[in-house]
Amino acid sequence: MMALAFAILSSFQDFLDDPAGILSDDSRNPDPREGEDDRDLDDPSLAYLSDGALPDPRTGCIIGVIDDAIPFVHQRFTLPGNLSRTASVWLQDARFRPQPGDDLPTGAEWRGAELSDLLARAASGAIAGEETIYRMTGAVDLTRPATPSGAFESGHGAAVAPLAAGFDPADPQARNHPLIAVCLPPRITADSMGVLAPVPILAGILFIINRARRLCRFIERRRNLAPGSVRLPVVINISLGLTAGPRDGSTPLERFMDAVSDFSAPDLGPIHFVLPVGNHRQDRLRARLKPGQHIAWRLPADDGTINAIEIWGPPHAHFPRGDLRITLTVPGLAPATTAFTLPWQYSILSGPDGRPLARAYYTPHQTRDGQWRDGITVIAVPTCPERLGEAFAPPGEWRVRIADASPEGVYDLAAQRDEVIRGFRRGARQSWFHDPAYRSHEPSGFPILTDAQNGGDPSVIRTDTVNAYATGERPLRGGAIYRREGTTAGYAALLDDGQPGDCLVPVDRAINSPGMILRGRDSGSFELSSGTSMSAPQLARWLAGQLSDGQRPGSRAAIRQLAENQSARPAPTPMLDFPTPFPEF
């Protein structure tokens, strides 16, 4: 498990030195402390929680959230007396703060006792309120190069975190569910393709596990309990996802989550991960082809961002040698066929003027069982250049063909997510695959939800549109349903077996009333959000409650069985119908 972590984190120096400026210069820790000490157990300024906020050492369950704009001083993360339930929050791109986070590579860490002090000062009028706290902690800093996600009144993490770990302060369950949060850099949130996201996500997972262990030791010290006797379980919600990837559970991040879930630590309870199944069932971002077959890849006009697709071959035993060949036909140009022989080779497709229009990279990949898959990533330059005179890709229908020389088998194609992230990114337009056999709606106007209902065998598919972070063996994948109709949400992705997730949760009020009313960043504010990103935190909250009650499901199948016992819908996909979070206006 740790070997996997170190393998991924070995790229962290590249992340820190990234010339694109993902991290702000002043966020870096110039001399990270190595190893652990017990200062956090005795120094009041490093305390994870105030004594009145400590969970029951027998029935508590820690909830971790990795997202953006997490409102860590929201009223739903407090207890009576202005006590914070946020044991620790890591702001990865904030100005570096040496204490208490001197062991972190970047950013600032704030812990529960000092957050309780800030909340008490706000309640007394000594400081202006929550907005001031966010500015004092660095969560909102408008002098940064990138817009801080916490600056918006509503946001993804502002909706997700209260669903996962927000409680009425008077709720008896609130104290038993401390929050450990990780706020990702805004430029990671802005990049819908998720190129660099695995590194800060992995760092966030390691942070949550480390601080959960230290919180258990802190509870032991404050309650005069035997060392190692407090072993609270942990549920980590990651409501993030990608549309492209190998989708076989073999990426380092997925393997690490599986390894963590399988590992039994002597000083911490079981760790579970919950992720969304994804929202792109109907977006025509997935296709399957055989050698000799082709698909149309449609690039939209006026797109100021790059567009990318991935082609993955079937598993085979030998080391990659470039067996996969694709032919790319760009409007107005002759077909061009790749011919790679070594991993990470690339070729450039140029226009009549010699300027590059696209690059194709040979990206083979090793599966969990030691086999290999050939892969090619095609990246097209924007169809709308940023400046006059720059090269641009011709919009319209590009044709992708699996060359006849490729080995027999089925090849998976995926278009990378490329869309506008509100508040961060402008000018992005999603590319997609086009197949004349693909029908989006029935003659009556209702959407076609499955490939079986499509009336044929199109190359563009709805099955296996699952979030590419969520194809490991252990994480729980949350799907969405319409509350009023009780049917699967049409946008919610499907697993490779055609199921809409491991467990289903009501998200949208009805087919014609999308979204659910959720908390905003500030206490008392609201927002309307939709998508399976809102399913995952509801399942994380439910699972944390089951663990608090003493349940110890050891696998994803056991969790599904536990859900089925409480479900309003029979197997194979149990449905958990939670009360509406807030009254509808």
C-alpha positions, 0 to 999 in steps of 0.5 A: 500500500505505501509503495503505491503511495510513494510511487504516486507521490514521487511525482509530487516534486513535479507538481510543486515545480509545475510551470503552469502554476497549479500551486501558488509560489507562497504555498510551498513548505520550504522544509517539510518536517519528516516523521511524527512526534507527540506535540499535537497531543499536549500542545493546546494550540495544536489540539484537534478538537475542544474537549466538549467536541470529542466523539465517543471513543466507542461509537464515533466515526470520522468523515473525510471529505476531499473537494473544493470550497469546503465550508469548514466553519459552517454552523452544521460543523459546530456543536452548541457553544461554538465548538468546531467539529472540524478536527482538521482542514488542509487548504492545499493552495493557501499561503504556507502556515508552519504551525500546525502543518509543518509536515505538509508539502504545501498550504495551511492546516487549521485544527478544531480547537483554534477554529472553535476560538475563531467561532467564539470570537465571531459570536462575541463580535470580536471579528466580523463573522464566517467571511472573516474567518475564511479570509483569516485562514486563507480559504478566501484570498483574492490576492492569489493568482487563481480565484479561490473556490471558497469565494463563491456563495455556492460551490461544489464542496459547499454542497457536498461537505454538509451532505456528508458530515453536516448535522444540526448542532443539537443532533446527538449524532453530531459529536460522533462524526468529526470532519477532516477536510481537504480543500483542493487547489482551485486550478485543480478544480478548474481542470475538468480533464483532471490531468494533475488531480490524482497527486493532490487527491492522493496527498489528501487521502494520506492527510486524512488517514494521518490526522485520523490516526492522530485524532484517535491518539488525541482522544486517548490522551484526553480521556486517559485511555490506553494507547491504541485502544481508540480505533475509530472507523473512517469514511472518505468522500471524494465527489470527483470524477473523470470521463476517460481512463482505462476503467479497469481499476488499475490506475495507481489512485484506484489501487491505492484506495483498494489497498487502504480499504483492505489494510487493517491498521493496528491503531485505526478502524476500517477505512471506506471510500465513497465516490459518485458513479458519474453523470455522463451516461447520455453525453456520447463520450464512450464508444467501442470499436473493432479493427476496421471500424470507425467512429466520428469524433465531433469537435465543436466550433469556438472551443478555446480549449484542447480536446482529447480522446483515449483509445484502449486495446484489449489486455494481452500478456506481452510487453507493449510493442505498438500493436494498436494502430489508429487512422485519423482523418481530419476535415480537409486532410488525407488520412494519417495512421499511427505507427508506434514501437515504443511506449510514450512515443508521439506523432504530430499531425500538421495542417497544410501550413505545417503547423500542428493540429493534433498530437497522438501519444502511445500510452500503454498501461499495465492492468491489475493482474500484470497484463498490458493494454495498448493505449493511444491518446489524441489531443487536438489543439483548440478550434478557436485560437486564443490569438490571431495567427495561432494554429487551430483545429478545424471544427467538425467531424474527425474520423477515428478508425481502428486500423486493420493491422491492429489485433482482434478484439474490442477497443474502448474509446473515451472522450475527455471531459471538457466543460466550463467549471462555473467561476473558473473556466471559460470557453470550453466546449465538450467534444463527443462521438457520433454514430448514426445508429445512436438514438437519444430519445424515443419517438414519444420524446422520452430519453433512451436510457440503456443500450438495449433500448437503443434498437440496435448495436451502436458504437457509442455506448451508455454502459460503462460510462462510470467515473474513471476514478471509481472502477476499483474493487472496494469503493462504494459508487453512488447512483442517483434517482428521481425522488418523485418517480423513483426511477434512475436519473437519466444522466447517471452513469452505468457500470460495466455490468449495466447497473446504475451504481452500487446504491441509489440515492434520491437527488433530483426532486423529479424528472422535470424538477432537477436538483435538490436544495442544499446548504451554501457556503455561509450558514443560512444560505442555500443552493440548488445542485444535482448529479451523483456528486450529491449521491456519494456524500449521502451514502458516506453519511449513511455508511458512517452511521452504520459504522457508528452502530457497530456494523463492520462490512468487509467488502463492497458486496457486504455494504450493498447487502447492508443497504439492501436490508434497509432499502426501498428497492430490491437488489441488485441495486438497493435504494436508500431513501433519505428525508428531503434535506430541506423544505422545497421553496 
